[in-house]
């Protein structure tokens, strides 16, 4: 519970940070607004076409009598839209970060600069290379999320748990990968690869969920997602700084303990 609260605390700290730096907030809103327009159009199209898609995908039910045909296809239509919404929520962050890479890189660097008194980690890569790595890693994450999404979609047909437990698990999955996408901005500047980033977040899973799940719930409302994105990037950077510092301290403590153990000599009995 403590780590859950700490994760949510970083989200709040990030929102406070951008609120106190109005220029960073203004620049950070632009990519989200552009992505929002694209996603709203896509979701409207899905809402209009989901019924036709379900009808095309279930020809075996054409001969069913009323009301079973309507109930069955209506349920599947809701599930298709829910799956689309699930993928939209998790991919919104990835696409927004990709569109706004220069904006969020600068925002994250500004947070590092303010917190460290001027020391800003740099990857040393060109903007084009950073965009390529970001797009590649985002695609890998989206593939993982899609696999989870298909599995959760199938489990949604299971009575009782499909309408209670499975949605909760879905938000946890979404929250974890949202946190990964957001922390990637700061971690990529530190030269950390996707595998290492996932290992870091799994080592503090509760904190990661405490940060990501509230965002997943908030991002269901597109306008909220736009306004929270700058603060989410700032909060993720603050969380990264503390996680890496804790890891360094633990590594130093382990090294000191190992050195102390090696320095102990068992007296030899003549």
Phi, psi and omega in degrees: 000325180296316179293324177300313178296323179294320178298316177295326179299321178294325177297317179294317179299322179295319178294322178293323182297311181290330177296330178272357179229079188304324181295319178296321178297315181298313178295324182290341181281333187300309181299322180296322180294318178297313181294324180301315181301317180296317184287323177299317177299318181294319181290326175296317178298320178295318180297323181284329186257353183299320182296316178295322180296315180297320178297319178292325184279346183234059180294337180296342183265003184301328184269003181291148181276162175284143007264006189295323180297313181295318180295316182296309182288328176296319178297316179294324178297317177297319180294321178297316179293322179296320177296317178297320178294320178301312179293325178294318181298313184284325182278342180303316180296315182298315182291319179297318178295324179291314178297320185257027184311308181298323181295312185284330173299315180294318179299314180297318178296322178297321177296314178301317182295318181291324184280331184255357180078025175123345181277117182236115177297138179233140180283335183079006181265157176287162180300319180299318179294319179296320178296319179297314180296317179298315180294318180298313181292323178296321178296319177298318179294318181295325176297316178298316181296321179298320178297314176298320182298317179296317180297314180293325177300315179294319180291342178296343179278347181288127182302147176070291183292334179293338180253002182226295184290316186298315176301323178295318177297321179300318178292327177293317177298313179300315181297319180297313183284333171298315179298322179297314181298320184285318178290340180299330181302312181281324184286327178294325177294339178265009176076022182268127180283166184304314182300317180292324179296317180295320178298318179299314183290325178292331179293338176231059187300317182297317178296319179298317178291323177298330177278316190275323185296315176301325176294318179300318178294318181290325184288351174299329176266108188306316182297324178296319180301318181299314185283337180272343186303310180302315179294327178294320177295317179296316179296321178296322178295318177298319180294318178301315181303314183288322179297315180293323178295318178297319179297319179296318179294319178295321178294320178295319179296319179295320179294318178297319180295320179294319179294321179295320179294322181290333183280346180285128180244128177281124181301138179270131178273119182294000000 
